[in-house]
Amino acid sequence: MLRNLLSSLIVTLAVSGFHHLANGGETDTRDLEKYPIRFAIIGDRTGENQPGIYEQIIGEIERLKPEFVMTVGDHIEGYTSDTSILNAEWKEYLELIKAFSMPVHLTPGNHDITYDDMEETYRRQTGLSPYYSFDYDGVHIVVLDNSRWYESDEMPDEQVQWLISDLEGHTGAEYTLLFYHVPSWYRTLSDGKPDRLHTIYQKYGVDAVFNGHWHSYFTGEYDGIEYTTVGTSGGHNNFRPGEMEYHFAWVTVDSDGISIAPIKYNSVMSWDETPVSDIRYYERAKRLGITFAGAAPVSEANLKVEASPVTVEFHNFDSQRALKDTVRWTVPEGWSVEPQEFFVEAPPAGKAEAEFRFSCAGSLYPLPEVTVSFPYNEDAVIQAKRELRVARQATCVAAEVPPVIDGIIDESIWRSPRWGLLDGDGKPANVDSTEFYFAHDGDNLYLAVRCVESRMDSLMANMTEQDDAIYTEDCVGFLYRPVSADDAVYQLYVNPVGTTYDQKILQGSDGYWVNDERWNGTYEIATSSDEVGWRVEVRIPLAQFGATGASGQKWDFNFRRKQARLQSAGGWQVPHAYDPNGFGLLLFE
């Protein structure tokens, strides 16, 4: 029987079909030894929603009859500012969860509140504040909102101060549980680094933390606090060690403590089925196990690869077992790889390398892909795959006289443009003619882009504040890794009115590239337009990266154009991702 639900802020989603309490006063704490509290946690639904899976898990939870249900975010696909689309998606979701006969408490995810202007729709549709707390028979539950702030120290001070005040007011709770979408502790606590929120949890006696976002189940315990990341309950599935597919979590709170069990298709697994150490090993093997010392050069004339050698490195992160496997290449039509198979052996915590020779007389894409199996536990392996690194090349012209940044692109240094943008499959992109130019004077990098637009009345350039989501409009973008000490990647987008969005991107010890949107660069930018298109010129001082534009340098570099009218994008190299393994080269004269 459902009883004793008290909300200290806005708590229960008011959807018809739910069983709600009529009483609203403070109630006595139940005897947890005799009457445990049992509730379910349902994982992410979206991020490539798989039809029918979430509905199936709702049915499983309903059959178990928990006292209430918690979510960990990503209820809708979102990622749009179009309120008509958002309203339709929320209507679909709210209809879906009417199948529950018990209250449901939502946690906002990045798909639910991707941009600040989506928060109003979230509040209106759910009837909830993005962060709130409530008490249930002596258990204090806090829901936080980190839908737009992926790192612990990014969370706004206003919310952090609210959290501290809330926890201070509930120190007498039998247990305190925290819910928020992104497991920010993964990049801090699991990597041996301090965590701002964890320090607060320690001070005020938080017992457990629950997250989602990663579509994978993993756990960790730090200073007596249990951290649990619930995997997907309907979004795309990241297969991890243990192959725990779509699932939800079952939580029992009694006098002995907090018991957490992930449930997959009517089977119950132990809480520590996949420790965070396994996830970290898995990610390193998949993302860092295969690297390239160099790249196969691509001819700009015909996008072919002349016969050229590339050294491939195989890194074994297992400290106990040797890597012994036959490396195999998948070779698309038109490509040649020698040898196609090679036996590699790397000692524990060591590496091996091999040289392969490549040529391409046909289509550049798809690229050859190498596969190798890394040791994992006593009787399992992790299969890692990596596409060959190829590198288109562009020249960065030496400028004796710096260009005037006026958006006109009429100086003589603007020569040797690069064009021929590609879509995500490596075919010619569906964008109007676009030319990119590059120059330097040792202290500055100069960029210029000429964008043809056959319908200038359709140009979309409404955002004017720095770091607005201009990547949803007409814009040009750059990814570059300067030759400097920090080995960081930097991203810059510019729209037709000169608004910028930029960030710094660093690779973590697990191989993931982590973006820091708080970073802001220094630029001089000018744009211009007429009846046939728009143009942009940019000056980027190199001292801010600890770099110089010395002659002979080679920067990892990629660039693209997004054209709103055609709802299309074209990149110089594909895929257009943070990993410099997929970048081309910018050669400094």
N, C-alpha and C positions, 0 to 999 in steps of 0.2 A: 504494500500500500504506500502511495506517495504521501509524504507529510513533512511538516516542519521546514518549509522553504522560505527563507527570509532574504530579501534583497537589500544590500546596503547602498547600491546605486540602481542602475537599470539592469535587470538580470535576465528575465525569462522572455524568450521570443513569443510574442502574443499572436499565435497562429491558431486558427480554429481547428479543433480536433485534438488539441493538447488537454491534458488533465491538469487543472490549476487549483491552487489552494485558495480558500476564501479568507482564512485567518491571516492577519498581517502583523501580529505582535511578536515579541521576542519569545522564543520557546526554550525549554530546558534541553540540555545536551543529552542525547540518548546514551544508554549504556552500551558502548561499542563492543564490550565482551559478549553481550547477548545479542545485540542487533547491529551487525556490521553495516556500513554504507557501501553499496555497490553501484558503480556507474561505468558507462562506456565512453571511449574516446574514438571518434571517427576521423580518419585522415583526410588528406587533400582529395578533392573531387576533380579539380581541373588542372590545366596544364596538359592539353591533349586528352580531354575526357574520353574514357572508354565506355561507350553506351552499355547500360545494364549492370555494370559492376557495382556502382554506388548503391543502386536500388537493391541489389542482392544483399549487400552488407547491411543496409537499413533493415531488411527483412530478418536477417540473422540477429541483429541487436534487439529488434522488437520481440523476437521469440524468447530472448534471455530476460526481458523485462527488468532492465536496470532502473534505478530510481531517477536518474536523469542522464542526459547525453551531453558531452562536451565535444566541440570541434576544435581543430587546430588551424583552420583557415583555408582559403582558396575554394570557395563555394561556387563561384561563377568564373567564366573565362575572362571577363573584364578586359583590361589593357585597351580601353577605349574611353574617350570622353563623351561619346554619343549617349545621352541619357535615355533615348528610346531603346537602344540596344541593352543598356544596363538594366532598365526597368523590366524588359522582357526576360532577361536572364535571371533576375531576382524572382520574378513571378514563377518561372519554371522551377527554381530551387525551392521556394517556399511551398509550392504544391507538392514537390517531391517528399519533403519531410513531414507532411501531414500524416504520413503512415505511422509516425511515432505516436504512441499514447502517453509518453512522458515528456517533461520539459527538455528543450534543447538550448544550450548556451553557446553562442557563437564567438569565435576568435577571428578577427580580421586578418586576411592574408594579402600578399602583394597582388593577386589577381582581383581581390575585392576592392582594395583601395590602392590602385597603382599610382595615381596622381592625387594631389591635394584636392582638386575639384571633384573627385569621386567620393570624398568623405560625406558630402551632403546626401548623395544618393544612398550611401550605405546606412546613414542614420535614418533616413526617411523610410527605406524599405524594411529594415530590420527592427526599427524602434529602439536601437541600442546606441549607446556611446561606444566609440572604438575601444576604450578601456574602462573597466569597472570592477567591482568586487561584490561578493555575496557570501553569506554564512549558511551552512547546512549542518545542523546538529553538531555544533562545536568544531566543524571543519571550515576554515576560512579559505575561499577560492578567489584568486586575483587573475583577471584577464588583462594583458597588456597589448599594446598596438605597436608592432615594429614592421608594419607592412611596407614602410618606405625607408626604414633605417636598419640595414642589415648587420651593423656592428654594434656592440654594446655601448660604446662611447658616443655613438651617433644619436641615440635616443634623446629627444628634446628634454631639456632640463625641467620644463613644466610637468611632463609626465613622470620623470624620475622623482621630483619632489612630491607629487601626488602619491606615488608608490611608497615613499618613505613614510609620509603621514598616515597612509592607510595601514601599513604594517605596524607602525607605532601604536595605532589605535586597536590592534587585534593581537597583542602579544599573549593574551590569555587563551587563544585558540588551541584546541587539542592538536590540530595539524594545520599547516598552511601550504597550499598548493598554488603554483604559478603556471599560467598558460600564455604563450605567445607564439607567433607563427615561425619565424626564422630562428634556428638554433645557433645563435651568435656565439655561444660557448664553444662550438666546435673549433673556431679559429683562435680561441684564447686558451681555455682550460685544457682542452685535449692536446694543445701544442705547448703546454707548460708555461703559458703566459697569464698574467693577471687579468681579471675580468671585473669591470666596474659593477655590473649588476650582481655578480656572485658575492662580492664584498658586502653588499646590502643584504643579500639573502642570509649570509652567515650571521650578521649582526642581529637580525630580527627572527631567526629561527625558522626559516623556510625549510620544508621537508622534501619537496619534490618539484621538479620543473618539467613541463611537457611542451613539445614543439612539433612542427610538421615541416613543410616546404621541400625537403630533400627527396621525397618520394622513396625513402629508404628507412628501415628501422635500425636504430642503433642506440646504445646506452653508455653511460659513464657515471661514476660516483666520485664526487669531490667534496672533501670536508664533511662527509656524512649526508650530503644532499644528492638525491638520485635524479639524474637527468635522463629523460627518455624522449627520443625523437620518433614519432609514429610515422610509418610509411604511408604510401598512397592507398586510398580506398576507392579510387576511380580514375585518377589521372594516369599519365604514362608511367610505366613501371621501370625503375632502375634496378636491374638484377644485381644483387650483391652477394657476398659470401653467405651461404645458407639458403639462397634463393627464396627468401620470404616474399611472396608475391602480394597481391591485394589482401589487406587485413585491417583489423581495428584492434584496439586495446581494451582489456577489461581490468578495472581497478577495484580492489576491495580495501576499505579502510576499517580496521578494527583495533582492539586494544593492543594487539601485537605489532601494529605498524601498517605500512602501505604495501600491498601486494599488486604487482602489475604483470599481466599476462597478455601477450599478443595472440590474437586468434585469427587463424587463416582457414577458411573453408571447413568450419566445425572441428578444427584441431587446435590444441593449446600447446604453446611452446614456452620455454622458460624465459624469464625477463632478460637474462644475459646471453640470449641466443647469438647475438652478434655484438661483441664488444667493440668499442670505438677503435681500438688498436687494429682490429681486422679491417675495418673500413679504411683506415689510413693506409694500411699496407696495400689493400686492393686498389685504392685510387692512385697511389704512387706507381704501382706496377702498370696499371692501365695507361697512365698519363705520362710517366717519366721513364718507363722501362725501355722504350725504344726512342733514340734520338739520332739526329743526323749531324755529322760534322761537314757542313757545306750543303750545297743544293745543286740540282741539275739545272743548268742555265737554259732559258727559253728564248728562242729567236723572236724578236718583236715583228719581224717581217711576215712570218707564217705560223707563229705559235708552235714550232716544232722544237725538238730537243736533239741536237747532234750527239753522237756517241761521246759520253763523258762518265768519269768515275765519281762515285759518291760513297763515302765511308759511313756505315751505320753502326751505332753503338748500342749494346744491350746491357742494361744495368740490372743486376740482381740485388734486390733489397732484402732478401731472406738471409738472415744471419746464421741459419743452421743448415740449409740445404743448397746444393749447387744447382745452377741452371744448366740443364742438358736437354737440348731439343733441336729438331731440324727446322730451320727458318725456311718458310715458303712464301713465295711471291705470287699474288694474283695479278696476272698480266692482261690488261685489256687489249683489244684488237688494235693494231698499229704500233704497239709498244714492243720493245725488246729489252729483256733483263737477263744479265749473265752474272753469276749463275742463278737459276730460278730456285734452287734449293741449296742450303748450306747448313752443316751441323755446327752449332755454336755451343760452347761450354764456358760458363763463367763461375768462379768460385763463390762461396757464400759471401755476401756483402761486397762483391767485386763486380767487374764488368769485362766484357769481351767486345771485339769489333771485327767487322768484315767489310771488304770493299766489293761493291757491285758496279756493273757498268750498264748504263741505260741509254736508250735512244728512242725517239718517237717520230714516226713518219706519217702517222695518222692524226686523229683528233687528240688534242692535249688532255682532255677530260673524257672519261674518268681516269684517275691516276693509278699507277700500280700500287698495290697494298701489301705490306709485309705482315706476317703473322708469326708469333712465337708464344709458347706456353711457359709461364713462370711458375716455379714451385709455390704451393700454397697448402699448408698443413701436410699431414703424412700421406694422404691418398687423394689429393686434389691439386688442380692447376688452375691458373688464371690465364686465359687466352687474351693477349694484347695484340691490337692491330694498329697500324700506322701507315697513312698514305705517304708516298715518296714526297720529299720536299722539292718543289720546283720553284724557280725564281725568275719572273720577268724583271727586267732591269730598266731603270729610267736614269737619265743624266741630270744632275743638279749643276747648272751652269755657274761658273765663277763670274761674279759681277764686279767689274772694276768701278763702275758707277752704280750706286744703289738705285733701284727703281723708285719712282714716286708712287706712294700707296694712295691711289686715287680711284681705283676700280676701272681704269680705262684700258689697261693691258696694251700699251702702244710702244714700250721701250724695246730696244733691239735685243736685250737679253732674253726676252720671252720667245725663245725658239725651241726647237726639238720637242714639240708637245707630245703627250701620251694620250692615246684614245683607245678605242676597241674594248669597251667595258663588257663584262660578262655577267650572265645571270647565275643563280645558285647552282645550275647544272653545268656551268662552263660553256654555255652557248651564248651567242651575241645577245646582249641585254636589250630589253624593250624600253629604251630611253632615247630621247633626242640626242643629236650630236653633242659631244662633250670633249673639251680639250683641257688637259692639266699641264701646267708648266712649273718648273722648279729652278731656283737660283739661290746662291749664297754669297756672302762677302767675308766669310770667316767668323763674323760675330752674329750674323742673323741668317735665318732660313727664310726665303721668300717663296710664297705659293701664289699661283694665279690659276683661275679656272674660268673657262668660257663655256656657258651653257646655252645651247639653242633651245628655244621654247616656241613652238609653232602656234601656241594659243596663249599669249601673255595674259589675257583676261582671266585665265584659269589658274594663274600662279597663286600658290598658297604660302603666305609669309606673314602670319598674324602675330607671332610671338616676339616680344621685344625685351623681355627680361633675361639676363644671363642665366644659363642653365635651365631655361624653359625646355620643354620637350620638343625642340625644333626638329628632331629626327622624325617626327610625324608629319612634317611639312616638306616643301621643296627645300633641299639643302645639298651641300657637298660635305663629305667627311674624310678625315685622315686618321690613320693609325700609324704611329712611328715609334721606333725604339732607338733613341740617340746612342752614340758611342759614349757612354758615361759610366760612372761608378755604380749607380743604383740598379742598372739593368731593367729599368721600368719601361713599360709601354705607355704612351700618351695618346689620347683620343681628342679630336677637335671636330665639331660640326659647325658650319656657318650657313645661315639662311640668306635669302636675297636681300634682306634689309640689314645684314651685318650682325645679327644676334648670334651669340656663341653658346655652345654646350660643350664642356670639356671635362675630362677626368684623367686621373693617374691610375695605372693598372699594374699590379705586382703579382708575381707568381708565388703561391704559397708552397710550403714544404710538401704538400700532397699533390702538387701539380696543377691545381686549379688557379686560374687567373682571377684575382679579386679586385674589383673596381672601387676606387675612392672618389666619389662624386664631390666631396668637399674641396678637393684640390682645384685651384683656379690658376690658369696661366696668364701671362702678360702678352698681349698682341696689339698690333696696329692693323686695323681692318678697314677697307673701303669697298663699297659695291656700287654698281651702276646697272642700268637696264635701258632697253629701248624696245622697239616693236618686234625684234627678232630674238631676244633672249636677255639673259642677265649674266653679270660678271662679278668676280670677287678677287681682290688682291689682299694678301696677308703678309705681315712681317712678324716673325717669331724670334725674339732675342734668345740666343742659345745659352747664355750664362745661367738662366733659370734652371737648366737641366744639368749644369756642371759640364757642359759639352762645348766643343768648338766645331766649326765647319771646315776642318783641315782637308786639304786636297788629298785625295786617295781614300778617304773614309767610305765605308759602305754601311748605310743604315738599313735595318729592316723597315719596310715601308709598304703601306697599302692605302688605297683611296677609293672613294665611290661617289656616286650621285644618286639621290632619291628624288623621283619625279612624281609629285602628288597626283597630277592629272591622269597619269597612266597607271597609278598605284603600282609602281615598279621601281626597282633599284638595279644599278649596275656597278660591279666592282672590278678593279684591275685584276685582282686574283681572288679566287674563291677556294674555300668558303670565306666569307668576311667575318672573321672571329678575332678574339683577343690574342690567340696563340700566334707568336711570330713565326712558328713553323709554316704558317700559311701565307706569310708576307713575301713580297718581292724585295728587290734591292734598289736603294737610291744611291747612285755613285757620284761622289763629289769630285768635280773637276779640280 
